[in-house]
Amino acid sequence: MSEYGAFSDDYYVNMNLSTEMELPQSREAVLHYFEQVRRRYPKMQNFYSRDKGEYVLEEEKDAGAYRWASVEGKRVNAGVVNPESFDSALEQHRTVLELIPFELSISPLDCESLSVMLGFDFAYRGNHNEILAEAIGVAPGLERFTSVPYGKLLSHEPAIQFSLDEDCRTQCRVSFETRTSAYQVRSGEYSEDQISVYLTVRRYDSLGPNENYASEFDRLAGLCRDLVDEYLVTSVLRPLQEAISLR
């Protein structure tokens, strides 16, 4: 378990590259790409297709830690769940981005967006919206609504998005996903579902003549690590972890 694994029940590091043009969908191109990924990560042996032309290669999930990669019509994705280290997850994504110009004919011009996302899941049996409001608060202008008679929180999924450079091409988004239904609140019967916290750093537009996908990914991953270390851990992850532990 890596350094970030101490702050939640599960955590994962995902990479997503969205392209402007359709990606190759021939058997030869798709299978050869995944063969090259498997050569580097031999435990990724489960290959299957989903609807709408999505192909997935992944490791066994039984151990709770696994790697995966996928190709869609206009997107290349990869992820590591509960990696041994943050750097080991980055290594996989860097490998994928070094392969795709040759295996899938993706030019630096073809970049619609490139992103790095860290996700953190917390198992909690109770009202996710209430525990999240307790841990990170409610916007001051809305806080009085939480005292309305019968005003049990049914949805509280705040999000913030901001730029990381002057031209707004590099952006960060912090968001939350709760999984409590109105029926659960009404009945008081809760299942132990996951509260998710996401921090995504994304770069938009084509890469420049002196840029490549792997080096740009390294830049985004560095920004992602800094934002998690300096802000997300102290302001979100630890407060949420502590609030759940006290229930």
C-alpha positions in Angstrom: 0.0 0.0 0.0 1.4 3.4 -1.0 1.7 6.6 1.0 -1.8 7.7 0.1 -3.4 4.4 1.0 -3.3 5.5 4.7 -6.0 8.2 4.1 -8.9 6.1 2.7 -10.1 2.5 2.4 -9.2 2.4 -1.3 -7.4 4.8 -3.6 -6.6 4.8 -7.3 -4.6 6.7 -9.9 -6.1 7.1 -13.4 -4.9 8.6 -16.6 -7.2 9.7 -19.4 -6.3 10.9 -22.9 -9.1 12.2 -25.0 -8.5 12.6 -28.7 -10.0 14.8 -31.4 -10.1 12.0 -34.0 -11.4 8.4 -33.8 -8.8 5.9 -32.7 -8.0 2.8 -34.8 -10.5 0.0 -34.1 -9.1 -2.8 -36.3 -8.4 -6.1 -34.6 -4.7 -5.9 -35.5 -4.2 -2.4 -34.0 -6.1 -3.0 -30.8 -4.7 -6.4 -30.1 -1.1 -5.4 -30.8 -1.4 -2.4 -28.5 -2.7 -4.5 -25.6 0.0 -7.2 -26.3 2.6 -4.5 -25.8 1.0 -3.4 -22.6 0.9 -7.0 -21.4 4.5 -7.6 -22.2 5.4 -4.9 -19.7 2.8 -6.0 -17.1 2.4 -9.8 -17.5 -0.3 -10.1 -14.9 -2.7 -8.0 -17.0 -4.3 -11.1 -18.7 -8.1 -10.5 -18.6 -9.1 -9.0 -22.0 -12.7 -8.3 -22.9 -14.9 -5.8 -24.8 -17.8 -3.7 -23.6 -20.5 -2.0 -25.6 -19.8 0.9 -28.0 -16.3 -0.3 -28.9 -14.5 -0.2 -25.6 -11.8 -2.8 -25.0 -10.3 -3.5 -21.6 -7.2 -5.3 -20.3 -6.8 -5.8 -16.6 -5.4 -7.9 -13.8 -7.4 -10.1 -11.4 -9.3 -7.9 -8.9 -9.5 -10.5 -6.1 -6.5 -9.1 -4.1 -8.0 -5.6 -4.1 -5.0 -4.1 -5.9 -4.8 -4.3 -9.7 -3.9 -2.5 -12.9 -6.2 -1.9 -15.9 -6.1 -0.2 -19.4 -8.7 0.5 -21.9 -9.3 2.0 -25.4 -12.6 3.7 -26.5 -13.6 5.4 -29.7 -11.8 8.6 -28.8 -10.1 7.9 -25.5 -7.2 6.0 -24.0 -7.5 5.2 -20.3 -5.4 3.5 -17.7 -5.6 3.0 -13.9 -4.1 1.4 -10.9 -6.2 0.6 -7.8 -4.3 0.5 -4.5 -0.9 0.7 -6.1 2.3 -0.3 -4.2 3.4 3.3 -4.6 2.3 6.5 -6.3 5.4 6.3 -8.5 4.6 2.8 -9.6 1.2 3.9 -10.9 2.8 6.8 -12.7 5.2 4.4 -14.4 2.4 2.4 -15.9 0.6 5.5 -17.3 3.9 6.8 -18.7 4.5 3.5 -20.4 1.0 3.7 -22.0 1.7 7.2 -23.2 5.0 6.2 -24.7 3.3 3.3 -26.6 0.3 5.1 -28.1 2.0 7.3 -30.7 3.4 4.1 -32.4 0.7 1.5 -31.6 -2.4 3.7 -32.0 -1.0 6.4 -34.3 -1.9 9.2 -31.8 -0.1 12.4 -32.8 0.6 15.2 -30.3 -1.8 17.3 -32.4 -4.6 14.9 -31.6 -4.8 15.8 -27.9 -8.2 17.1 -26.8 -7.3 16.7 -23.2 -4.9 14.8 -21.0 -5.7 14.2 -17.3 -4.4 12.6 -14.1 -7.0 11.7 -11.5 -6.5 10.6 -7.9 -9.6 9.0 -6.3 -10.2 8.1 -2.7 -13.0 5.9 -1.5 -14.3 5.7 2.1 -16.7 3.0 3.2 -19.5 4.4 5.4 -22.8 3.0 6.6 -24.9 6.1 7.1 -26.0 9.3 5.4 -23.0 10.2 3.2 -24.2 13.7 2.7 -24.4 14.4 6.4 -20.9 13.0 7.2 -19.4 15.0 4.3 -21.0 18.2 5.4 -19.7 17.5 8.9 -16.2 16.9 7.7 -15.7 19.7 5.2 -18.6 22.0 5.9 -21.3 23.7 3.8 -21.0 26.9 1.8 -21.8 29.8 4.3 -24.6 31.1 2.1 -26.3 27.7 2.3 -25.5 26.6 5.8 -28.8 27.9 7.3 -30.7 25.5 5.0 -29.3 22.6 7.0 -31.5 23.6 10.0 -34.8 23.6 8.1 -37.4 21.4 9.8 -37.1 17.8 8.4 -34.1 19.1 6.4 -32.1 15.9 6.3 -29.5 16.2 3.6 -30.3 14.2 0.5 -27.5 15.6 -1.7 -24.2 17.3 -0.9 -21.6 16.9 -3.6 -19.6 20.1 -3.7 -17.1 20.7 -6.5 -14.5 23.4 -7.2 -12.6 23.9 -10.5 -9.7 26.4 -11.0 -6.9 27.1 -13.4 -3.3 26.3 -12.8 -1.8 28.6 -15.5 -2.5 32.0 -17.0 -4.2 30.8 -20.1 -6.4 28.3 -18.2 -5.2 25.3 -20.3 -4.2 23.5 -17.2 -7.0 23.1 -14.7 -7.8 21.3 -11.5 -11.2 19.9 -10.3 -12.0 18.6 -6.8 -15.3 16.8 -6.6 -17.3 14.3 -4.5 -19.7 11.5 -5.1 -22.1 10.3 -2.4 -24.2 7.2 -2.7 -27.1 7.7 -0.2 -30.6 7.5 -1.6 -33.8 9.2 -0.3 -35.1 5.8 0.6 -32.2 5.0 2.8 -32.6 8.3 4.6 -36.4 7.8 5.0 -36.0 4.2 6.2 -32.8 4.5 8.2 -31.5 1.3 6.5 -28.1 2.1 5.1 -25.6 -0.2 3.2 -21.9 0.3 3.5 -21.3 2.1 0.3 -18.4 4.3 -0.8 -18.0 8.0 -0.5 -15.6 9.1 -3.3 -13.3 12.1 -3.4 -11.7 13.0 -6.7 -8.9 15.4 -7.6 -8.3 15.7 -11.3 -5.6 17.8 -13.1 -6.3 18.2 -16.8 -4.5 19.9 -19.7 -6.5 21.0 -22.7 -5.5 21.4 -26.4 -2.9 19.9 -28.7 0.7 19.4 -27.5 3.3 21.8 -28.8 6.2 20.9 -31.1 8.6 20.4 -28.2 6.1 18.4 -26.0 5.3 14.7 -25.8 2.6 12.8 -23.9 4.9 11.2 -21.4 6.6 14.4 -20.3 3.4 16.3 -20.2 1.9 13.6 -18.0 4.9 13.9 -15.7 4.1 17.6 -15.3 0.4 17.0 -14.6 1.2 14.2 -12.1 3.6 16.5 -10.3 0.9 19.2 -9.9 -1.5 16.5 -8.8 0.8 15.3 -6.1 1.5 18.8 -4.8 -2.2 19.6 -4.6 -3.0 16.4 -2.7 -0.1 16.8 -0.3 -0.5 20.5 0.4 -4.3 20.9 0.3 -6.4 17.7 -0.1 -4.9 15.7 2.7 -5.3 18.3 5.5 -8.6 19.9 4.2 -10.6 16.9 3.0 -9.1 13.4 3.5 -8.1 13.6 7.1 -11.2 15.4 8.3 -13.4 12.9 6.5 -11.5 10.0 7.8 -11.7 11.3 11.4 -15.5 12.1 11.1 -16.2 8.5 9.9 -14.0 7.0 12.7 -16.0 8.8 15.4 -19.4 7.5 14.2 
